[in-house]
C-alpha cells in the first residue's frame, strides 16, 4: 500500500478518542515522544559537530597546502645556496 493511500484511507483521530487511551499506552506514547525528542536533539548536535569538523578539516587542508608550499620554497633556496657554494668552492 502506498504511503499516500495509507493517509487517505486512515480515519482521523478524534480528541475524545485520545482521552480514552489506556494509561500504559499513553505512558508508552510519552516515552516514545521523549525518545523522539532526544533523537532529534542528537541529530541536530551531530549536524553541528559535522559542520564544525568539515570547517576544521578545510582549514587544516589549507594550512597543509601553505606549509607544503613554504617547504618547497625553502628547498629551492637551499638548493640555490648549495649551487652557489659549490661555485665558490670551484673558483677558490
N, C-alpha and C positions, 0 to 999 in steps of 0.2 A: 504494500500500500504506500503510495506517495505521501510525503510529509504534508503537502498542501491538502490532500484528500483527508488526511487524519484530522487536521484542524477544522476543515469544513464540516466533517461529519460528527465531530465531538460536540456533545451537549455542553453549553456554558454552565459553569458552576454558579449557583445562587449563593448569596451571602448567608442565608439561613442554613444552607447545606453545610457550610464550613463550620458553623457553630455546633453541628451535630457530630463532628468528627470525634471519635473516642480519644481519651486523654493520651493513650500510648501512641496513637497515630499523630496527634498534634505534637507530642514531645519528639517523635521521630522527625516530623517536618521541621521543628525548631532546630534540632541537631543538624539536619541536612542543610538548613538555611545558614547556620553558623559555619559549617564546614565550607559551604559555597562562598561565603564572605571571606573566610580565611584564604581560600584558594585564589579568589580574585585579588586579594591584597598581596599574596605571594607572587602572582603573575605580574602585578604592577612593579613590585620590588625587583623581580628578575629582569623585567624590561629596562628599568633604570640602571641596574647593575650592568646589563649587556651594553647599553648605550655608553656608560662610563668606560667599560673595558674596550669598546671599539675606539672611542676617542683616545684612550691611553695608548692603545696599540698603534693608532695612526701617528700619534706624537712620537712614540718610540721608533717607528719606522723612519720618520723624517729625521730624527736625531741620528739614527744609524747611518742614513744616507749622507748626512752632513759630516759625520765622523769618517766615513769611508773616503769622501772627497778630500777632507783635510789630510788624511793619511796618504792619499795618492799625491797630493801637493808636496807633502814633506818628503816622500820618497823621491820625487822628481828633483827637489832641491838638493837632497843628499847625493843623488847620483851625479848631479851637475858639479857639486863640490869635489866629489871623488875624481871626476874627469879633470877638473882644474888642478887638483893636487898632483895627479899623475902627469899633467902637462908641465907643471912647475918642477917636478922631480926630474923629468927628462931634460929640461933646459938647464938644470943646475950642474 
